Amino acid sequence: MNAEVQVHSSSVRDTFWMRQAACRDVDPEIFFPIGSAPSRTQLALARHVCSRCPVTEMCLNYALDTGQSAGVWAGTTEQERRALRETVP
């Protein structure tokens, strides 16, 4: 992950930002890659969508706050979010 992201706890109920997300009109399948070769392509596509999203920080906070363990959220993989959870007090 190249971008520096600030992680803040946010209310799970605050989901207004989802209406502004770049992914709102994108096939959700690309955010849940399966397999090896297809998953690399899907991950690249998902990250591309996330890279132009105006609500990435809120998306990441939501994913961390709600324990999203599957899929790409705010351009991060499950493993990357797990590592973030371990470093955030």
mmCIF file as gemmi writes it, N, C-alpha and C atoms, coordinates in Angstrom:
data_model
loop_
_atom_site.group_PDB
_atom_site.id
_atom_site.type_symbol
_atom_site.label_atom_id
_atom_site.label_alt_id
_atom_site.label_comp_id
_atom_site.label_asym_id
_atom_site.label_entity_id
_atom_site.label_seq_id
_atom_site.pdbx_PDB_ins_code
_atom_site.Cartn_x
_atom_site.Cartn_y
_atom_site.Cartn_z
_atom_site.occupancy
_atom_site.B_iso_or_equiv
_atom_site.pdbx_formal_charge
_atom_site.auth_seq_id
_atom_site.auth_asym_id
_atom_site.pdbx_PDB_model_num
ATOM 1 N N . MET Axp A 1 ? 0.851 -1.166 0 1 0 ? 1 A 1
ATOM 2 C CA . MET Axp A 1 ? 0 0 0 1 0 ? 1 A 1
ATOM 3 C C . MET Axp A 1 ? 0.898 1.232 0 1 0 ? 1 A 1
ATOM 4 N N . ASN Axp A 2 ? 0.725 2.097 -0.958 1 0 ? 2 A 1
ATOM 5 C CA . ASN Axp A 2 ? 1.589 3.259 -1.082 1 0 ? 2 A 1
ATOM 6 C C . ASN Axp A 2 ? 1.1 4.459 -0.291 1 0 ? 2 A 1
ATOM 7 N N . ALA Axp A 3 ? -0.184 4.654 -0.227 1 0 ? 3 A 1
ATOM 8 C CA . ALA Axp A 3 ? -0.727 5.836 0.442 1 0 ? 3 A 1
ATOM 9 C C . ALA Axp A 3 ? -0.636 5.688 1.945 1 0 ? 3 A 1
ATOM 10 N N . GLU Axp A 4 ? -0.377 6.796 2.591 1 0 ? 4 A 1
ATOM 11 C CA . GLU Axp A 4 ? -0.359 6.806 4.045 1 0 ? 4 A 1
ATOM 12 C C . GLU Axp A 4 ? -1.79 7.034 4.507 1 0 ? 4 A 1
ATOM 13 N N . VAL Axp A 5 ? -2.281 6.153 5.359 1 0 ? 5 A 1
ATOM 14 C CA . VAL Axp A 5 ? -3.668 6.231 5.789 1 0 ? 5 A 1
ATOM 15 C C . VAL Axp A 5 ? -3.719 6.398 7.29 1 0 ? 5 A 1
ATOM 16 N N . GLN Axp A 6 ? -4.497 7.365 7.74 1 0 ? 6 A 1
ATOM 17 C CA . GLN Axp A 6 ? -4.705 7.557 9.168 1 0 ? 6 A 1
ATOM 18 C C . GLN Axp A 6 ? -5.894 6.719 9.58 1 0 ? 6 A 1
ATOM 19 N N . VAL Axp A 7 ? -5.733 5.937 10.633 1 0 ? 7 A 1
ATOM 20 C CA . VAL Axp A 7 ? -6.805 5.072 11.089 1 0 ? 7 A 1
ATOM 21 C C . VAL Axp A 7 ? -7.434 5.668 12.332 1 0 ? 7 A 1
ATOM 22 N N . HIS Axp A 8 ? -8.729 5.884 12.269 1 0 ? 8 A 1
ATOM 23 C CA . HIS Axp A 8 ? -9.495 6.413 13.395 1 0 ? 8 A 1
ATOM 24 C C . HIS Axp A 8 ? -10.705 5.526 13.599 1 0 ? 8 A 1
ATOM 25 N N . SER Axp A 9 ? -11.091 5.341 14.824 1 0 ? 9 A 1
ATOM 26 C CA . SER Axp A 9 ? -12.321 4.612 15.089 1 0 ? 9 A 1
ATOM 27 C C . SER Axp A 9 ? -13.494 5.496 14.689 1 0 ? 9 A 1
ATOM 28 N N . SER Axp A 10 ? -14.479 4.901 14.06 1 0 ? 10 A 1
ATOM 29 C CA . SER Axp A 10 ? -15.671 5.65 13.672 1 0 ? 10 A 1
ATOM 30 C C . SER Axp A 10 ? -16.895 4.818 13.993 1 0 ? 10 A 1
ATOM 31 N N . SER Axp A 11 ? -17.999 5.466 14.068 1 0 ? 11 A 1
ATOM 32 C CA . SER Axp A 11 ? -19.242 4.768 14.353 1 0 ? 11 A 1
ATOM 33 C C . SER Axp A 11 ? -19.635 3.912 13.162 1 0 ? 11 A 1
ATOM 34 N N . VAL Axp A 12 ? -19.982 2.674 13.422 1 0 ? 12 A 1
ATOM 35 C CA . VAL Axp A 12 ? -20.408 1.768 12.367 1 0 ? 12 A 1
ATOM 36 C C . VAL Axp A 12 ? -21.681 2.296 11.709 1 0 ? 12 A 1
ATOM 37 N N . ARG Axp A 13 ? -22.475 3.019 12.451 1 0 ? 13 A 1
ATOM 38 C CA . ARG Axp A 13 ? -23.727 3.548 11.901 1 0 ? 13 A 1
ATOM 39 C C . ARG Axp A 13 ? -23.491 4.658 10.892 1 0 ? 13 A 1
ATOM 40 N N . ASP Axp A 14 ? -22.354 5.276 10.902 1 0 ? 14 A 1
ATOM 41 C CA . ASP Axp A 14 ? -22.061 6.378 9.981 1 0 ? 14 A 1
ATOM 42 C C . ASP Axp A 14 ? -21.642 5.829 8.618 1 0 ? 14 A 1
ATOM 43 N N . THR Axp A 15 ? -22.61 5.463 7.814 1 0 ? 15 A 1
ATOM 44 C CA . THR Axp A 15 ? -22.306 4.876 6.507 1 0 ? 15 A 1
ATOM 45 C C . THR Axp A 15 ? -22.725 5.783 5.349 1 0 ? 15 A 1
ATOM 46 N N . PHE Axp A 16 ? -22.99 7.04 5.637 1 0 ? 16 A 1
ATOM 47 C CA . PHE Axp A 16 ? -23.366 8.006 4.598 1 0 ? 16 A 1
ATOM 48 C C . PHE Axp A 16 ? -22.327 8.058 3.488 1 0 ? 16 A 1
ATOM 49 N N . TRP Axp A 17 ? -21.084 7.842 3.835 1 0 ? 17 A 1
ATOM 50 C CA . TRP Axp A 17 ? -19.979 7.928 2.894 1 0 ? 17 A 1
ATOM 51 C C . TRP Axp A 17 ? -20.094 6.901 1.773 1 0 ? 17 A 1
ATOM 52 N N . MET Axp A 18 ? -20.792 5.8 2.024 1 0 ? 18 A 1
ATOM 53 C CA . MET Axp A 18 ? -20.903 4.745 1.012 1 0 ? 18 A 1
ATOM 54 C C . MET Axp A 18 ? -21.558 5.247 -0.273 1 0 ? 18 A 1
ATOM 55 N N . ARG Axp A 19 ? -22.424 6.232 -0.151 1 0 ? 19 A 1
ATOM 56 C CA . ARG Axp A 19 ? -23.084 6.794 -1.341 1 0 ? 19 A 1
ATOM 57 C C . ARG Axp A 19 ? -22.102 7.584 -2.206 1 0 ? 19 A 1
ATOM 58 N N . GLN Axp A 20 ? -20.958 7.955 -1.646 1 0 ? 20 A 1
ATOM 59 C CA . GLN Axp A 20 ? -19.954 8.72 -2.385 1 0 ? 20 A 1
ATOM 60 C C . GLN Axp A 20 ? -18.792 7.848 -2.857 1 0 ? 20 A 1
ATOM 61 N N . ALA Axp A 21 ? -18.812 6.581 -2.502 1 0 ? 21 A 1
ATOM 62 C CA . ALA Axp A 21 ? -17.696 5.687 -2.813 1 0 ? 21 A 1
ATOM 63 C C . ALA Axp A 21 ? -17.576 5.431 -4.315 1 0 ? 21 A 1
ATOM 64 N N . ALA Axp A 22 ? -16.361 5.366 -4.789 1 0 ? 22 A 1
ATOM 65 C CA . ALA Axp A 22 ? -16.105 5.108 -6.211 1 0 ? 22 A 1
ATOM 66 C C . ALA Axp A 22 ? -16.594 3.722 -6.626 1 0 ? 22 A 1
ATOM 67 N N . CYS Axp A 23 ? -16.723 2.811 -5.678 1 0 ? 23 A 1
ATOM 68 C CA . CYS Axp A 23 ? -17.116 1.435 -5.988 1 0 ? 23 A 1
ATOM 69 C C . CYS Axp A 23 ? -18.624 1.225 -6.04 1 0 ? 23 A 1
ATOM 70 N N . ARG Axp A 24 ? -19.398 2.231 -5.722 1 0 ? 24 A 1
ATOM 71 C CA . ARG Axp A 24 ? -20.851 2.048 -5.58 1 0 ? 24 A 1
ATOM 72 C C . ARG Axp A 24 ? -21.514 1.51 -6.845 1 0 ? 24 A 1
ATOM 73 N N . ASP Axp A 25 ? -20.963 1.771 -8.018 1 0 ? 25 A 1
ATOM 74 C CA . ASP Axp A 25 ? -21.557 1.293 -9.268 1 0 ? 25 A 1
ATOM 75 C C . ASP Axp A 25 ? -20.678 0.266 -9.98 1 0 ? 25 A 1
ATOM 76 N N . VAL Axp A 26 ? -19.749 -0.322 -9.239 1 0 ? 26 A 1
ATOM 77 C CA . VAL Axp A 26 ? -18.814 -1.293 -9.808 1 0 ? 26 A 1
ATOM 78 C C . VAL Axp A 26 ? -19.238 -2.694 -9.376 1 0 ? 26 A 1
ATOM 79 N N . ASP Axp A 27 ? -19.035 -3.669 -10.244 1 0 ? 27 A 1
ATOM 80 C CA . ASP Axp A 27 ? -19.355 -5.059 -9.915 1 0 ? 27 A 1
ATOM 81 C C . ASP Axp A 27 ? -18.616 -5.459 -8.639 1 0 ? 27 A 1
ATOM 82 N N . PRO Axp A 28 ? -19.324 -5.816 -7.576 1 0 ? 28 A 1
ATOM 83 C CA . PRO Axp A 28 ? -18.677 -6.142 -6.303 1 0 ? 28 A 1
ATOM 84 C C . PRO Axp A 28 ? -17.736 -7.342 -6.382 1 0 ? 28 A 1
ATOM 85 N N . GLU Axp A 29 ? -17.894 -8.169 -7.405 1 0 ? 29 A 1
ATOM 86 C CA . GLU Axp A 29 ? -17.047 -9.35 -7.528 1 0 ? 29 A 1
ATOM 87 C C . GLU Axp A 29 ? -15.562 -9.013 -7.601 1 0 ? 29 A 1
ATOM 88 N N . ILE Axp A 30 ? -15.216 -7.868 -8.188 1 0 ? 30 A 1
ATOM 89 C CA . ILE Axp A 30 ? -13.789 -7.545 -8.295 1 0 ? 30 A 1
ATOM 90 C C . ILE Axp A 30 ? -13.162 -7.285 -6.929 1 0 ? 30 A 1
ATOM 91 N N . PHE Axp A 31 ? -13.971 -7.003 -5.923 1 0 ? 31 A 1
ATOM 92 C CA . PHE Axp A 31 ? -13.453 -6.725 -4.585 1 0 ? 31 A 1
ATOM 93 C C . PHE Axp A 31 ? -13.31 -7.982 -3.735 1 0 ? 31 A 1
ATOM 94 N N . PHE Axp A 32 ? -13.668 -9.13 -4.305 1 0 ? 32 A 1
ATOM 95 C CA . PHE Axp A 32 ? -13.561 -10.399 -3.591 1 0 ? 32 A 1
ATOM 96 C C . PHE Axp A 32 ? -12.862 -11.417 -4.482 1 0 ? 32 A 1
ATOM 97 N N . PRO Axp A 33 ? -11.552 -11.202 -4.715 1 0 ? 33 A 1
ATOM 98 C CA . PRO Axp A 33 ? -10.791 -12.068 -5.622 1 0 ? 33 A 1
ATOM 99 C C . PRO Axp A 33 ? -10.662 -13.496 -5.09 1 0 ? 33 A 1
ATOM 100 N N . ILE Axp A 34 ? -10.738 -14.444 -6.022 1 0 ? 34 A 1
ATOM 101 C CA . ILE Axp A 34 ? -10.591 -15.86 -5.68 1 0 ? 34 A 1
ATOM 102 C C . ILE Axp A 34 ? -9.599 -16.472 -6.656 1 0 ? 34 A 1
ATOM 103 N N . GLY Axp A 35 ? -8.751 -17.369 -6.167 1 0 ? 35 A 1
ATOM 104 C CA . GLY Axp A 35 ? -7.768 -18.021 -7.021 1 0 ? 35 A 1
ATOM 105 C C . GLY Axp A 35 ? -6.478 -17.227 -7.078 1 0 ? 35 A 1
ATOM 106 N N . SER Axp A 36 ? -5.547 -17.672 -7.905 1 0 ? 36 A 1
ATOM 107 C CA . SER Axp A 36 ? -4.25 -16.989 -7.948 1 0 ? 36 A 1
ATOM 108 C C . SER Axp A 36 ? -4.169 -15.982 -9.095 1 0 ? 36 A 1
ATOM 109 N N . ALA Axp A 37 ? -4.166 -16.43 -10.331 1 0 ? 37 A 1
ATOM 110 C CA . ALA Axp A 37 ? -4.038 -15.493 -11.457 1 0 ? 37 A 1
ATOM 111 C C . ALA Axp A 37 ? -5.215 -14.524 -11.534 1 0 ? 37 A 1
ATOM 112 N N . PRO Axp A 38 ? -6.456 -15.028 -11.464 1 0 ? 38 A 1
ATOM 113 C CA . PRO Axp A 38 ? -7.578 -14.082 -11.514 1 0 ? 38 A 1
ATOM 114 C C . PRO Axp A 38 ? -7.566 -13.108 -10.343 1 0 ? 38 A 1
ATOM 115 N N . SER Axp A 39 ? -7.117 -13.567 -9.189 1 0 ? 39 A 1
ATOM 116 C CA . SER Axp A 39 ? -7.155 -12.687 -8.02 1 0 ? 39 A 1
ATOM 117 C C . SER Axp A 39 ? -6.182 -11.523 -8.164 1 0 ? 39 A 1
ATOM 118 N N . ARG Axp A 40 ? -5.047 -11.74 -8.804 1 0 ? 40 A 1
ATOM 119 C CA . ARG Axp A 40 ? -4.094 -10.634 -9.009 1 0 ? 40 A 1
ATOM 120 C C . ARG Axp A 40 ? -4.712 -9.559 -9.898 1 0 ? 40 A 1
ATOM 121 N N . THR Axp A 41 ? -5.407 -9.996 -10.938 1 0 ? 41 A 1
ATOM 122 C CA . THR Axp A 41 ? -6.069 -9.053 -11.838 1 0 ? 41 A 1
ATOM 123 C C . THR Axp A 41 ? -7.188 -8.323 -11.116 1 0 ? 41 A 1
ATOM 124 N N . GLN Axp A 42 ? -7.996 -9.067 -10.365 1 0 ? 42 A 1
ATOM 125 C CA . GLN Axp A 42 ? -9.095 -8.452 -9.623 1 0 ? 42 A 1
ATOM 126 C C . GLN Axp A 42 ? -8.572 -7.486 -8.569 1 0 ? 42 A 1
ATOM 127 N N . LEU Axp A 43 ? -7.503 -7.862 -7.88 1 0 ? 43 A 1
ATOM 128 C CA . LEU Axp A 43 ? -6.921 -6.988 -6.865 1 0 ? 43 A 1
ATOM 129 C C . LEU Axp A 43 ? -6.438 -5.689 -7.507 1 0 ? 43 A 1
ATOM 130 N N . ALA Axp A 44 ? -5.793 -5.799 -8.657 1 0 ? 44 A 1
ATOM 131 C CA . ALA Axp A 44 ? -5.326 -4.597 -9.363 1 0 ? 44 A 1
ATOM 132 C C . ALA Axp A 44 ? -6.505 -3.714 -9.77 1 0 ? 44 A 1
ATOM 133 N N . LEU Axp A 45 ? -7.582 -4.317 -10.25 1 0 ? 45 A 1
ATOM 134 C CA . LEU Axp A 45 ? -8.77 -3.544 -10.623 1 0 ? 45 A 1
ATOM 135 C C . LEU Axp A 45 ? -9.395 -2.881 -9.402 1 0 ? 45 A 1
ATOM 136 N N . ALA Axp A 46 ? -9.515 -3.628 -8.325 1 0 ? 46 A 1
ATOM 137 C CA . ALA Axp A 46 ? -10.099 -3.08 -7.096 1 0 ? 46 A 1
ATOM 138 C C . ALA Axp A 46 ? -9.263 -1.917 -6.585 1 0 ? 46 A 1
ATOM 139 N N . ARG Axp A 47 ? -7.96 -2.09 -6.562 1 0 ? 47 A 1
ATOM 140 C CA . ARG Axp A 47 ? -7.086 -1.011 -6.085 1 0 ? 47 A 1
ATOM 141 C C . ARG Axp A 47 ? -7.161 0.217 -6.987 1 0 ? 47 A 1
ATOM 142 N N . HIS Axp A 48 ? -7.34 -0.007 -8.271 1 0 ? 48 A 1
ATOM 143 C CA . HIS Axp A 48 ? -7.492 1.123 -9.193 1 0 ? 48 A 1
ATOM 144 C C . HIS Axp A 48 ? -8.754 1.918 -8.846 1 0 ? 48 A 1
ATOM 145 N N . VAL Axp A 49 ? -9.852 1.218 -8.608 1 0 ? 49 A 1
ATOM 146 C CA . VAL Axp A 49 ? -11.096 1.896 -8.222 1 0 ? 49 A 1
ATOM 147 C C . VAL Axp A 49 ? -10.876 2.654 -6.917 1 0 ? 49 A 1
ATOM 148 N N . CYS Axp A 50 ? -10.268 1.99 -5.943 1 0 ? 50 A 1
ATOM 149 C CA . CYS Axp A 50 ? -10.036 2.619 -4.636 1 0 ? 50 A 1
ATOM 150 C C . CYS Axp A 50 ? -9.102 3.826 -4.738 1 0 ? 50 A 1
ATOM 151 N N . SER Axp A 51 ? -8.173 3.794 -5.673 1 0 ? 51 A 1
ATOM 152 C CA . SER Axp A 51 ? -7.199 4.885 -5.792 1 0 ? 51 A 1
ATOM 153 C C . SER Axp A 51 ? -7.843 6.208 -6.194 1 0 ? 51 A 1
ATOM 154 N N . ARG Axp A 52 ? -9.008 6.158 -6.804 1 0 ? 52 A 1
ATOM 155 C CA . ARG Axp A 52 ? -9.684 7.388 -7.212 1 0 ? 52 A 1
ATOM 156 C C . ARG Axp A 52 ? -10.892 7.694 -6.332 1 0 ? 52 A 1
ATOM 157 N N . CYS Axp A 53 ? -10.991 7.013 -5.204 1 0 ? 53 A 1
ATOM 158 C CA . CYS Axp A 53 ? -12.153 7.155 -4.33 1 0 ? 53 A 1
ATOM 159 C C . CYS Axp A 53 ? -11.978 8.308 -3.336 1 0 ? 53 A 1
ATOM 160 N N . PRO Axp A 54 ? -13.012 9.137 -3.175 1 0 ? 54 A 1
ATOM 161 C CA . PRO Axp A 54 ? -12.919 10.258 -2.244 1 0 ? 54 A 1
ATOM 162 C C . PRO Axp A 54 ? -13.145 9.878 -0.78 1 0 ? 54 A 1
ATOM 163 N N . VAL Axp A 55 ? -13.545 8.635 -0.52 1 0 ? 55 A 1
ATOM 164 C CA . VAL Axp A 55 ? -13.885 8.257 0.859 1 0 ? 55 A 1
ATOM 165 C C . VAL Axp A 55 ? -13.057 7.069 1.361 1 0 ? 55 A 1
ATOM 166 N N . THR Axp A 56 ? -11.846 6.937 0.86 1 0 ? 56 A 1
ATOM 167 C CA . THR Axp A 56 ? -10.999 5.798 1.215 1 0 ? 56 A 1
ATOM 168 C C . THR Axp A 56 ? -10.751 5.699 2.713 1 0 ? 56 A 1
ATOM 169 N N . GLU Axp A 57 ? -10.479 6.812 3.355 1 0 ? 57 A 1
ATOM 170 C CA . GLU Axp A 57 ? -10.193 6.771 4.792 1 0 ? 57 A 1
ATOM 171 C C . GLU Axp A 57 ? -11.401 6.265 5.579 1 0 ? 57 A 1
ATOM 172 N N . MET Axp A 58 ? -12.589 6.737 5.235 1 0 ? 58 A 1
ATOM 173 C CA . MET Axp A 58 ? -13.797 6.28 5.927 1 0 ? 58 A 1
ATOM 174 C C . MET Axp A 58 ? -14.056 4.801 5.651 1 0 ? 58 A 1
ATOM 175 N N . CYS Axp A 59 ? -13.763 4.372 4.444 1 0 ? 59 A 1
ATOM 176 C CA . CYS Axp A 59 ? -13.932 2.97 4.065 1 0 ? 59 A 1
ATOM 177 C C . CYS Axp A 59 ? -13.005 2.077 4.891 1 0 ? 59 A 1
ATOM 178 N N . LEU Axp A 60 ? -11.757 2.478 5.008 1 0 ? 60 A 1
ATOM 179 C CA . LEU Axp A 60 ? -10.808 1.695 5.79 1 0 ? 60 A 1
ATOM 180 C C . LEU Axp A 60 ? -11.227 1.646 7.255 1 0 ? 60 A 1
ATOM 181 N N . ASN Axp A 61 ? -11.625 2.776 7.792 1 0 ? 61 A 1
ATOM 182 C CA . ASN Axp A 61 ? -12.07 2.797 9.186 1 0 ? 61 A 1
ATOM 183 C C . ASN Axp A 61 ? -13.268 1.88 9.395 1 0 ? 61 A 1
ATOM 184 N N . TYR Axp A 62 ? -14.198 1.901 8.459 1 0 ? 62 A 1
ATOM 185 C CA . TYR Axp A 62 ? -15.369 1.03 8.546 1 0 ? 62 A 1
ATOM 186 C C . TYR Axp A 62 ? -14.936 -0.436 8.519 1 0 ? 62 A 1
ATOM 187 N N . ALA Axp A 63 ? -14.055 -0.775 7.589 1 0 ? 63 A 1
ATOM 188 C CA . ALA Axp A 63 ? -13.589 -2.161 7.472 1 0 ? 63 A 1
ATOM 189 C C . ALA Axp A 63 ? -12.906 -2.627 8.751 1 0 ? 63 A 1
ATOM 190 N N . LEU Axp A 64 ? -12.103 -1.763 9.342 1 0 ? 64 A 1
ATOM 191 C CA . LEU Axp A 64 ? -11.416 -2.122 10.586 1 0 ? 64 A 1
ATOM 192 C C . LEU Axp A 64 ? -12.39 -2.189 11.757 1 0 ? 64 A 1
ATOM 193 N N . ASP Axp A 65 ? -13.285 -1.218 11.848 1 0 ? 65 A 1
ATOM 194 C CA . ASP Axp A 65 ? -14.247 -1.172 12.956 1 0 ? 65 A 1
ATOM 195 C C . ASP Axp A 65 ? -15.206 -2.35 12.941 1 0 ? 65 A 1
ATOM 196 N N . THR Axp A 66 ? -15.563 -2.817 11.749 1 0 ? 66 A 1
ATOM 197 C CA . THR Axp A 66 ? -16.537 -3.901 11.642 1 0 ? 66 A 1
ATOM 198 C C . THR Axp A 66 ? -15.88 -5.258 11.427 1 0 ? 66 A 1
ATOM 199 N N . GLY Axp A 67 ? -14.551 -5.289 11.429 1 0 ? 67 A 1
ATOM 200 C CA . GLY Axp A 67 ? -13.832 -6.556 11.304 1 0 ? 67 A 1
ATOM 201 C C . GLY Axp A 67 ? -14.013 -7.238 9.962 1 0 ? 67 A 1
ATOM 202 N N . GLN Axp A 68 ? -14.07 -6.461 8.889 1 0 ? 68 A 1
ATOM 203 C CA . GLN Axp A 68 ? -14.22 -7.056 7.56 1 0 ? 68 A 1
ATOM 204 C C . GLN Axp A 68 ? -13.01 -7.942 7.274 1 0 ? 68 A 1
ATOM 205 N N . SER Axp A 69 ? -13.247 -9.235 7.182 1 0 ? 69 A 1
ATOM 206 C CA . SER Axp A 69 ? -12.138 -10.172 7.001 1 0 ? 69 A 1
ATOM 207 C C . SER Axp A 69 ? -12.071 -10.715 5.58 1 0 ? 69 A 1
ATOM 208 N N . ALA Axp A 70 ? -12.913 -10.227 4.702 1 0 ? 70 A 1
ATOM 209 C CA . ALA Axp A 70 ? -12.896 -10.694 3.316 1 0 ? 70 A 1
ATOM 210 C C . ALA Axp A 70 ? -12.957 -9.499 2.375 1 0 ? 70 A 1
ATOM 211 N N . GLY Axp A 71 ? -12.344 -9.662 1.238 1 0 ? 71 A 1
ATOM 212 C CA . GLY Axp A 71 ? -12.448 -8.645 0.206 1 0 ? 71 A 1
ATOM 213 C C . GLY Axp A 71 ? -11.463 -7.503 0.339 1 0 ? 71 A 1
ATOM 214 N N . VAL Axp A 72 ? -11.539 -6.627 -0.637 1 0 ? 72 A 1
ATOM 215 C CA . VAL Axp A 72 ? -10.695 -5.434 -0.691 1 0 ? 72 A 1
ATOM 216 C C . VAL Axp A 72 ? -11.526 -4.258 -0.2 1 0 ? 72 A 1
ATOM 217 N N . TRP Axp A 73 ? -11.022 -3.581 0.804 1 0 ? 73 A 1
ATOM 218 C CA . TRP Axp A 73 ? -11.665 -2.386 1.363 1 0 ? 73 A 1
ATOM 219 C C . TRP Axp A 73 ? -10.616 -1.29 1.381 1 0 ? 73 A 1
ATOM 220 N N . ALA Axp A 74 ? -10.923 -0.147 0.807 1 0 ? 74 A 1
ATOM 221 C CA . ALA Axp A 74 ? -9.997 0.991 0.775 1 0 ? 74 A 1
ATOM 222 C C . ALA Axp A 74 ? -8.65 0.6 0.171 1 0 ? 74 A 1
ATOM 223 N N . GLY Axp A 75 ? -8.692 -0.303 -0.778 1 0 ? 75 A 1
ATOM 224 C CA . GLY Axp A 75 ? -7.469 -0.729 -1.441 1 0 ? 75 A 1
ATOM 225 C C . GLY Axp A 75 ? -6.605 -1.674 -0.635 1 0 ? 75 A 1
ATOM 226 N N . THR Axp A 76 ? -7.11 -2.159 0.499 1 0 ? 76 A 1
ATOM 227 C CA . THR Axp A 76 ? -6.328 -3.061 1.347 1 0 ? 76 A 1
ATOM 228 C C . THR Axp A 76 ? -6.874 -4.479 1.273 1 0 ? 76 A 1
ATOM 229 N N . THR Axp A 77 ? -5.975 -5.436 1.389 1 0 ? 77 A 1
ATOM 230 C CA . THR Axp A 77 ? -6.362 -6.844 1.418 1 0 ? 77 A 1
ATOM 231 C C . THR Axp A 77 ? -6.658 -7.267 2.853 1 0 ? 77 A 1
ATOM 232 N N . GLU Axp A 78 ? -7.163 -8.478 2.991 1 0 ? 78 A 1
ATOM 233 C CA . GLU Axp A 78 ? -7.431 -9.021 4.321 1 0 ? 78 A 1
ATOM 234 C C . GLU Axp A 78 ? -6.166 -9.018 5.177 1 0 ? 78 A 1
ATOM 235 N N . GLN Axp A 79 ? -5.057 -9.434 4.579 1 0 ? 79 A 1
ATOM 236 C CA . GLN Axp A 79 ? -3.791 -9.509 5.307 1 0 ? 79 A 1
ATOM 237 C C . GLN Axp A 79 ? -3.314 -8.122 5.735 1 0 ? 79 A 1
ATOM 238 N N . GLU Axp A 80 ? -3.456 -7.153 4.867 1 0 ? 80 A 1
ATOM 239 C CA . GLU Axp A 80 ? -3.028 -5.788 5.2 1 0 ? 80 A 1
ATOM 240 C C . GLU Axp A 80 ? -3.873 -5.208 6.334 1 0 ? 80 A 1
ATOM 241 N N . ARG Axp A 81 ? -5.175 -5.481 6.314 1 0 ? 81 A 1
ATOM 242 C CA . ARG Axp A 81 ? -6.026 -4.986 7.405 1 0 ? 81 A 1
ATOM 243 C C . ARG Axp A 81 ? -5.717 -5.7 8.714 1 0 ? 81 A 1
ATOM 244 N N . ARG Axp A 82 ? -5.425 -6.972 8.64 1 0 ? 82 A 1
ATOM 245 C CA . ARG Axp A 82 ? -5.049 -7.718 9.848 1 0 ? 82 A 1
ATOM 246 C C . ARG Axp A 82 ? -3.799 -7.092 10.466 1 0 ? 82 A 1
ATOM 247 N N . ALA Axp A 83 ? -2.821 -6.77 9.639 1 0 ? 83 A 1
ATOM 248 C CA . ALA Axp A 83 ? -1.588 -6.14 10.13 1 0 ? 83 A 1
ATOM 249 C C . ALA Axp A 83 ? -1.886 -4.771 10.733 1 0 ? 83 A 1
ATOM 250 N N . LEU Axp A 84 ? -2.781 -4.007 10.109 1 0 ? 84 A 1
ATOM 251 C CA . LEU Axp A 84 ? -3.155 -2.7 10.656 1 0 ? 84 A 1
ATOM 252 C C . LEU Axp A 84 ? -3.829 -2.848 12.017 1 0 ? 84 A 1
ATOM 253 N N . ARG Axp A 85 ? -4.717 -3.83 12.153 1 0 ? 85 A 1
ATOM 254 C CA . ARG Axp A 85 ? -5.404 -4.043 13.43 1 0 ? 85 A 1
ATOM 255 C C . ARG Axp A 85 ? -4.409 -4.354 14.541 1 0 ? 85 A 1
ATOM 256 N N . GLU Axp A 86 ? -3.36 -5.072 14.191 1 0 ? 86 A 1
ATOM 257 C CA . GLU Axp A 86 ? -2.354 -5.449 15.19 1 0 ? 86 A 1
ATOM 258 C C . GLU Axp A 86 ? -1.517 -4.26 15.63 1 0 ? 86 A 1
ATOM 259 N N . THR Axp A 87 ? -1.408 -3.231 14.783 1 0 ? 87 A 1
ATOM 260 C CA . THR Axp A 87 ? -0.574 -2.078 15.126 1 0 ? 87 A 1
ATOM 261 C C . THR Axp A 87 ? -1.362 -0.917 15.718 1 0 ? 87 A 1
ATOM 262 N N . VAL Axp A 88 ? -2.691 -0.957 15.592 1 0 ? 88 A 1
ATOM 263 C CA . VAL Axp A 88 ? -3.528 0.124 16.117 1 0 ? 88 A 1
ATOM 264 C C . VAL Axp A 88 ? -3.985 -0.241 17.522 1 0 ? 88 A 1
ATOM 265 N N . PRO Axp A 89 ? -3.714 0.65 18.496 1 0 ? 89 A 1
ATOM 266 C CA . PRO Axp A 89 ? -4.116 0.341 19.882 1 0 ? 89 A 1
ATOM 267 C C . PRO Axp A 89 ? -5.617 0.268 20.054 1 0 ? 89 A 1
